[in-house]
Amino acid sequence: ALGSVPLQMARTQKNKATAHHLGLLKARLAKLRRELITPKGGGGGGPGEGFDVAKTGDARIGFVGFPSVGKSTLLSNLAGVYSEVAAYEFTTLTTVPGVIRYKGAKIQLLDLPGIIEGAKDGKGRGRQVIAVARTCNLILIVLDVLKPLGHKKIIENELEGFGIRLNSKPPNIGFKKKDKGGINLTAT
């Protein structure tokens, strides 16, 4: 459904008569994008426990990795915050925040629940986890030394499938104000 809305918008001629229709399509597109991150709730249990936490400090670092690779242990050792650690997978069910200070900067650390292959498609509540990762200034991929290095590629693929471009410069985009109003966009 998400892919058909931009197609309809591209096919619709832009004039005063179609402005209302285009507005409805834009609203529908925004609703579908929201549902990508937070699926529709079924039943009357009310909203579930939130994943995101309030942003604090000067920067935000998110720990992303497969379940049981040591994200919670790393957070506990760095920030002194208790994040439950157990011998079974998916121990961390929500985002656990911690704070460290480095050269006067206050840095927020986020222990995110483990993601699995297919997270970008919603497996294991992966969309919610990746949505929180998008709000981070830095993503730290945590890997288990005893598990294959291929796990790094899988995690990178899941994050890129959700629009997070790792270790790449942002696109070179420029804006110029036009003399008669409006802006001119250049992308190289």
Secondary structure, DSSP 8 states (H G I E B T S, - for coil): -TTHHHHHHHHS--STTTHHHHHHHHHHHHHHHHHHHS----SSS-----------SSEEEEEE-STTSSHHHHHHHHH-------SSS----S-EEEEEEETTEEEEEEE-----TTGGGTGGGHHHHHHHHTT-SEEEE---TTS-THHHHHHHHHHHTTT--TT-----EEEEE-TTSSEEEEE-
